């Protein structure tokens, strides 16, 4: 999809738990299929918080995996996998529907482990403001839709999540 620039300002502007994969009404052949990769680029040294946090992925000490914003840092993750992807262990594969959703027409499946949230920026760094560029890569050719000036708004995106 086209690159989107997003600005979060202050305590009230986080982004709650959500997934980046599309539902079957959105992930159509004409729309370029499923979102298979998400790229977030942090554009500034933002604040004391403002991390991207993954609900179901764990890091050190079994804490939720979280990425702190730092100018130039990029985060790449995969909200959908190919239908042939397995978890490797036979016991886990049998239970994979909890992790991977139903297959779409393009043989992709949502990976629910990538459910994530954007913490609100806090503190004095960059006036409590976080700026990111986000890009989604689709499973097939995606034709960008460009709206007129001022029509791509964060409030609109939040209502659709």
Order of alpha helices (4+ residues) and beta strands (2+ residues): beta-beta-beta-beta-beta-beta-beta-alpha-beta-beta-beta-alpha
